Amino acid sequence: MDSSNSNEVVHDFSPFFRIYRNGKVERITADTEPVPPSSDPLTGVTTKDTVVSQENSLSVRLFIPKITDPTQKLPLLIYIHGGAFCVESPFSPLYHNYLTDLVHKANVIAVSVQYRRAPEHPLPAAYDDSWAAIHWVASHVNGEGPEFWLNEHADFDRTFLAGDSAGANIAHNMAVRAGTMNGLIGVKIVGMVLAHPFFGANEPDSFSPVIQFIFPSVRINDDPRINPAGAGGAELARLGCARVLIFVAGKDGLRERGVRYYEALRRSGWGGMVEIVETEGEDHVFHLLNPNSANARVMMEKVVSFINHGH
């Protein structure tokens, strides 16, 4: 093969990834050096990694706050990271640090899911992996799962889903599955937090080419997994949780998608409570990129309050 041709870019989905003629995938938003699991001296939060499925390279990072009462049961947060379904991970500084802070402040156990990413693993792989991870969590309900922390300290009647951007899209879809697929035996999802969610629109837009490329088997504007406000009314009504908190940011190009989702959920006949919070003057996932800002602290306080008053 002509080496000059093999290095030709055949698909350019900046700022996310490029694909070369020789099949190489280059992530433009390169993965940062992963943070190893550890015990954080400032907060007392301890982390560990565990493999859920060798076959699918599916793993999770577990976070547990400092335990003062060995009999105490804590709320359980299942977190799904963002990154356009194709970049980032639970092990990056962005997500490791955010969840360490949240676990400390809310006094919860967290499970952060490392799903297989596009384009090497097109959608629906991320949905299927996240559902498999949730089922793995549910295997601990009777205190007989593989992870001691979940067996001993997780209160499965106070389970929350959360995610940002594409991770918020996945979290929504997990709540749909929980509400439409006979639920999760022994696990009660009481609330869901969607931060700056990525959802599709009714018409093609600037996000459509990359999403269509990584989800080639569907018409994305008509698929309720991508566009729940436009195509998923019936599923919204069966959302498998009681409370939803949505964050949007004033300067975020996805702001209107979050608002449409909020309005569609309110119209759907779903019987839960939904709240939307807009942060004026901020852009997409500002709370991860600038976690010490005043607005990020306010957002963190809202999430902590939502979890601690969610039962």
C-alpha positions as CSV (number, residue, x, y, z in Angstrom):
1,M,0.0,0.0,0.0
2,D,1.2,3.5,-0.8
3,S,2.2,4.9,2.6
4,S,1.2,8.4,1.5
5,N,-2.3,7.2,0.8
6,S,-2.5,5.2,4.0
7,N,-1.9,8.4,6.0
8,E,-4.7,10.3,4.2
9,V,-7.5,11.5,6.4
10,V,-10.8,9.9,5.2
11,H,-13.1,11.2,7.9
12,D,-12.5,14.4,9.9
13,F,-14.8,15.0,12.8
14,S,-13.0,17.8,14.5
15,P,-12.8,18.5,17.4
16,F,-13.4,14.9,18.3
17,F,-11.5,12.5,16.1
18,R,-10.1,11.8,12.6
19,I,-9.9,8.4,10.8
20,Y,-7.1,7.7,8.4
21,R,-7.2,5.5,5.3
22,N,-5.1,2.8,7.1
23,G,-7.9,2.6,9.8
24,K,-6.0,4.5,12.5
25,V,-8.2,6.6,14.8
26,E,-6.7,9.9,16.1
27,R,-8.5,11.5,19.0
28,I,-8.0,15.2,18.6
29,T,-9.1,15.7,22.2
30,A,-6.4,13.4,23.4
31,D,-6.9,11.3,26.5
32,T,-5.1,12.8,29.4
33,E,-2.8,10.8,31.7
34,P,-5.2,8.7,33.8
35,V,-5.4,9.3,37.5
36,P,-4.6,6.0,39.4
37,P,-7.1,4.8,42.0
38,S,-6.0,6.1,45.4
39,S,-7.1,7.5,48.8
40,D,-7.5,11.2,48.7
41,P,-5.8,12.8,51.7
42,L,-7.9,16.0,51.6
43,T,-11.4,14.4,51.5
44,G,-10.8,10.8,52.7
45,V,-12.5,9.5,49.5
46,T,-11.0,6.2,48.3
47,T,-11.2,4.9,44.8
48,K,-10.7,1.5,43.1
49,D,-11.1,0.0,39.7
50,T,-12.8,-3.2,38.8
51,V,-13.5,-5.1,35.6
52,V,-17.2,-5.8,34.9
53,S,-16.8,-7.7,31.7
54,Q,-13.5,-8.9,30.2
55,E,-15.2,-9.7,27.0
56,N,-16.3,-6.1,26.4
57,S,-13.4,-4.4,28.3
58,L,-16.1,-2.9,30.5
59,S,-14.8,-1.5,33.8
60,V,-15.9,0.9,36.5
61,R,-14.2,3.2,39.0
62,L,-15.7,3.0,42.5
63,F,-15.6,5.9,44.9
64,I,-16.4,5.6,48.6
65,P,-16.3,8.4,51.2
66,K,-14.6,8.1,54.6
67,I,-16.7,5.6,56.5
68,T,-17.2,6.4,60.2
69,D,-20.0,4.0,60.9
70,P,-19.4,0.5,59.4
71,T,-23.2,-0.3,59.5
72,Q,-24.2,2.9,57.6
73,K,-25.8,2.5,54.2
74,L,-25.2,5.4,51.8
75,P,-27.0,6.6,48.6
76,L,-25.6,5.1,45.4
77,L,-24.7,7.3,42.4
78,I,-24.1,5.7,39.0
79,Y,-22.3,8.2,36.9
80,I,-21.8,8.2,33.1
81,H,-19.1,10.5,31.7
82,G,-19.5,12.7,28.6
83,G,-17.3,13.3,25.7
84,A,-19.4,12.9,22.5
85,F,-19.5,9.1,23.0
86,C,-15.9,9.0,21.8
87,V,-13.5,10.8,24.2
88,E,-12.8,11.0,28.0
89,S,-13.1,8.3,30.7
90,P,-13.8,7.9,34.4
91,F,-10.0,7.8,34.9
92,S,-9.3,11.3,33.5
93,P,-8.5,14.1,36.0
94,L,-11.7,15.9,34.9
95,Y,-14.0,13.1,36.0
96,H,-12.0,11.6,38.8
97,N,-11.7,15.0,40.5
98,Y,-15.3,15.9,40.0
99,L,-16.6,12.7,41.4
100,T,-14.2,12.7,44.3
101,D,-15.5,16.1,45.3
102,L,-19.2,15.1,44.8
103,V,-18.8,11.8,46.8
104,H,-17.2,13.8,49.6
105,K,-19.8,16.5,49.7
106,A,-22.9,14.3,49.2
107,N,-21.6,11.4,51.3
108,V,-22.5,8.8,48.6
109,I,-20.9,5.8,47.0
110,A,-20.3,6.3,43.2
111,V,-19.8,3.9,40.3
112,S,-18.3,5.7,37.3
113,V,-18.8,3.7,34.1
114,Q,-16.0,3.1,31.4
115,Y,-18.1,2.2,28.4
116,R,-16.6,1.3,25.0
117,R,-16.2,4.4,22.9
118,A,-16.9,5.3,19.3
119,P,-15.8,5.2,16.6
120,E,-14.1,1.9,17.2
121,H,-17.3,0.8,19.0
122,P,-20.3,2.5,17.4
123,L,-23.5,3.2,19.2
124,P,-25.4,1.4,20.7
125,A,-22.3,-0.1,22.4
126,A,-22.1,2.7,25.0
127,Y,-25.8,2.2,25.9
128,D,-25.4,-1.6,26.1
129,D,-22.2,-1.3,28.2
130,S,-23.8,1.1,30.6
131,W,-26.8,-1.1,31.1
132,A,-24.5,-4.1,31.7
133,A,-22.7,-2.0,34.3
134,I,-26.0,-1.1,36.0
135,H,-27.0,-4.8,36.1
136,W,-23.6,-5.6,37.6
137,V,-24.3,-3.0,40.3
138,A,-27.7,-4.7,40.9
139,S,-26.0,-8.0,41.4
140,H,-24.9,-6.7,44.9
141,V,-28.5,-6.1,46.1
142,N,-28.5,-9.2,48.4
143,G,-25.0,-8.5,49.7
144,E,-23.5,-11.3,47.5
145,G,-21.9,-9.3,44.7
146,P,-18.1,-9.2,44.0
147,E,-17.5,-5.8,45.5
148,F,-17.4,-5.4,49.3
149,W,-18.1,-1.7,49.2
150,L,-21.4,-2.1,47.4
151,N,-22.4,-5.2,49.4
152,E,-21.8,-3.5,52.7
153,H,-22.5,0.2,52.2
154,A,-24.8,0.9,49.2
155,D,-28.5,1.7,49.8
156,F,-30.1,0.4,46.7
157,D,-33.4,2.1,47.6
158,R,-31.6,5.4,47.1
159,T,-29.9,4.9,43.7
160,F,-29.3,7.9,41.4
161,L,-28.2,8.2,37.7
162,A,-26.2,11.1,36.5
163,G,-24.2,12.2,33.5
164,D,-23.0,15.2,31.5
165,S,-23.3,15.9,27.8
166,A,-23.3,12.5,26.0
167,G,-23.2,10.9,29.4
168,A,-26.5,12.6,30.3
169,N,-27.9,11.2,27.1
170,I,-26.8,7.7,28.2
171,A,-28.2,8.3,31.7
172,H,-31.6,9.2,30.2
173,N,-31.6,6.0,28.1
174,M,-30.7,3.9,31.2
175,A,-33.7,5.4,33.0
176,V,-35.9,4.6,30.0
177,R,-34.7,1.0,30.1
178,A,-35.3,0.8,33.8
179,G,-38.8,2.0,33.2
180,T,-39.7,-0.1,30.2
181,M,-37.7,-3.4,30.7
182,N,-39.3,-4.6,34.0
183,G,-36.9,-2.4,36.0
184,L,-34.0,-3.6,38.1
185,I,-35.0,-6.0,40.8
186,G,-34.0,-4.6,44.2
187,V,-32.7,-1.3,42.8
188,K,-34.8,1.8,43.1
189,I,-33.7,4.7,40.9
190,V,-35.1,7.7,42.8
191,G,-33.5,10.5,40.8
192,M,-31.5,11.5,37.7
193,V,-29.2,14.4,37.1
194,L,-28.6,15.6,33.5
195,A,-25.9,18.2,33.2
196,H,-25.8,20.0,29.8
197,P,-27.3,17.0,28.1
198,F,-26.6,16.1,24.5
199,F,-29.8,15.4,22.6
200,G,-30.4,15.6,18.9
201,A,-32.8,17.9,17.1
202,N,-35.7,17.3,14.7
203,E,-33.7,18.5,11.8
204,P,-30.0,17.9,10.8
205,D,-27.6,20.3,12.4
206,S,-23.8,20.7,13.0
207,F,-23.7,17.8,15.4
208,S,-25.5,15.4,13.0
209,P,-22.6,14.2,10.8
210,V,-20.5,12.9,13.7
211,I,-23.5,11.3,15.5
212,Q,-24.8,9.7,12.3
213,F,-21.3,8.3,11.7
214,I,-21.0,6.7,15.1
215,F,-24.6,5.5,15.1
216,P,-24.9,4.3,11.5
217,S,-27.8,1.9,11.9
218,V,-30.5,4.5,12.7
219,R,-32.0,7.7,11.4
220,I,-30.7,9.8,14.3
221,N,-33.3,12.6,14.1
222,D,-36.1,10.0,14.4
223,D,-34.5,7.8,17.0
224,P,-35.8,8.3,20.6
225,R,-32.3,7.5,22.0
226,I,-30.8,10.5,20.3
227,N,-33.9,12.8,20.1
228,P,-36.2,11.9,23.0
229,A,-38.1,15.2,22.9
230,G,-39.0,14.7,19.2
231,A,-39.3,11.0,18.9
232,G,-39.6,9.5,22.3
233,G,-42.8,10.8,23.9
234,A,-44.1,7.4,24.8
235,E,-40.8,6.4,26.4
236,L,-40.6,9.6,28.3
237,A,-43.8,8.8,30.0
238,R,-42.3,5.6,31.4
239,L,-39.1,7.1,32.6
240,G,-37.9,4.8,35.4
241,C,-37.2,7.4,38.2
242,A,-39.3,9.8,40.3
243,R,-37.3,13.0,40.1
244,V,-35.1,14.6,37.4
245,L,-32.8,17.6,37.7
246,I,-31.6,19.2,34.4
247,F,-28.8,21.8,34.1
248,V,-28.4,24.0,31.1
249,A,-25.8,26.8,30.5
250,G,-26.7,30.1,28.8
251,K,-23.8,30.1,26.3
252,D,-24.0,26.3,25.5
253,G,-25.0,25.4,21.9
254,L,-26.9,22.5,23.4
255,R,-29.0,24.7,25.8
256,E,-32.1,24.5,23.7
257,R,-31.9,20.7,23.6
258,G,-32.0,20.5,27.4
259,V,-35.0,22.9,27.5
260,R,-36.9,20.9,24.9
261,Y,-36.3,17.7,26.9
262,Y,-37.6,19.4,30.0
263,E,-40.7,20.6,28.2
264,A,-41.3,17.2,26.6
265,L,-40.9,15.4,29.9
266,R,-43.5,17.7,31.5
267,R,-46.0,17.1,28.7
268,S,-45.4,13.3,28.5
269,G,-47.7,12.2,31.3
270,W,-44.7,11.0,33.3
271,G,-45.7,11.2,37.0
272,G,-42.5,12.5,38.5
273,M,-41.0,15.9,39.4
274,V,-38.6,17.7,37.0
275,E,-36.6,20.8,37.6
276,I,-34.4,22.8,35.2
277,V,-31.6,25.1,36.3
278,E,-30.0,27.5,33.9
279,T,-26.6,29.0,34.6
280,E,-26.4,32.3,32.8
281,G,-23.1,33.3,31.0
282,E,-21.5,29.9,31.1
283,D,-20.7,27.4,28.4
284,H,-20.8,23.6,28.0
285,V,-19.6,21.6,31.1
286,F,-18.1,24.7,32.7
287,H,-18.5,23.0,36.1
288,L,-15.9,20.3,35.0
289,L,-13.5,22.7,33.3
290,N,-13.6,25.3,36.1
291,P,-14.8,23.5,39.2
292,N,-13.7,26.1,41.7
293,S,-15.7,28.9,40.1
294,A,-18.7,30.4,42.0
295,N,-21.2,29.0,39.5
296,A,-19.7,25.5,39.6
297,R,-19.9,25.6,43.4
298,V,-23.6,26.6,43.2
299,M,-24.2,23.7,40.7
300,M,-22.4,21.3,43.0
301,E,-24.6,22.4,46.0
302,K,-27.7,21.8,43.9
303,V,-26.6,18.2,43.0
304,V,-25.7,17.4,46.6
305,S,-29.1,18.7,47.8
306,F,-30.9,16.8,45.1
307,I,-29.2,13.5,46.2
308,N,-29.6,14.1,50.0
309,H,-33.3,15.0,49.7
310,G,-34.1,12.3,47.2
311,H,-36.0,9.8,49.3
